[in-house]
Amino acid sequence: MPPSMVRYFLITVVAIGAVWLFAGKSVNCAAGVANCSVDARVMPAVLSTIALIALLAIGVVVSTLTPPAAQRRTTLIVTVALVIAAVVAGGVVFFAAGSVLWPIWA
């Protein structure tokens, strides 16, 4: 397996781990949030996991089909896309149930 594929796989595994870690964390919710529980994060976590795996598959296919002359640029683009998707997916799951970082009005 080429090093770029290993990098893609590791980024995706860490991202999925973070998504499920955020999905199972204790919840500090803002006042007035009706659906505030760990269960409210399950569906966003499942959808984020599916999206990350799909993006991994697309990245592997694109990298495989790219000619060797453009391989470095493609590898960089796919890596950046996976990292951005990982941050977005983690953020979506973290804030899905109305969780706040600093519950100043809870």
N, C-alpha and C positions, 0 to 999 in steps of 0.2 A: 504494500500500500504506500503510495507516495506521501511525502511529509505534509503536503497541503491537505490531503484527505484526512490525515490524522488530526491536523489542526481543526478542520471543519467538524469532525466528530467530537473532539474534546470541547470545543466551544458549545456545541449543541447539548452535550451531556451536562455541562456545568449550568447552562441556561435552564434546561428542564429541571435539574436539581433545585435551582433557585426558585423557579416557578412553584414547585411543589412545597418548598420550604416556606415561601410566602403564603401559600394556600393553607398551610396548617399552623401558622403562627397565631399567638393569642391576639385577640381583636380589641383595639381601642378605637371606639367609634365616636364620631361627632354627634352632638345632641340632635335629636330629631331624625336620625336615620332609621327607617322602619326595618329594612332588611339587613341587619348587621350581625353576621355570624360567620363562622368558618365555612358553613355550608354554602353561603352566598359566593364563595370563591371557587367552588369545585368546578362549575361549568366554565368560567373563564380560564381556569388552569388546564382543563381538558382541551379547550379550543386553542390555547397558547401552545400546548404540547404538540397538537396536530400541526399548527402553523410552523413551528420550529422544525419538525421532522420533514414537512413538505419543503421548506426552504433548504434544508440540508440536502434533500434529494435533488432539488433543482440545481443547487450549487455543484454537486458532484457531477451531474450530467453536463452542465455547462463547462466545467473544468476539463472533463474528459473529452468533450468535442472540440475544445479550443486548440488551434494549431500551436505547436511549440514556440513559435516566434512571439505569440501574444500571451503565453502562459503566465508570466509574472504579473501582468496587469490584471488578468482575469482572477488570479489567486487573491490579489489585494482587494479587488472589488467584492468578491464573494466573502472574504473574511470580514470586511467592514460591514457588509449587509447582515451577516450572521450576528455580529456583535451588537449592531443597532437593534435588530429584531429581538435579541436576548434582553436588552435593557428595556425595550418597550413592553415585551411580554411580562417581564418581572414587575414592571410598574403597573400594568393593567391589573394583574392579579393582586398586587399589594393594595391598590386603592379600590378594588372591585366591591368590597362590602362597606364602603364608606369609611375605611380606616384612615386615620390621620397620623402623621409622624409625631406631632406635638399636640396632644388633645387638650388645648388650652380652653376650649369651650365645652368640654364634655362633662 
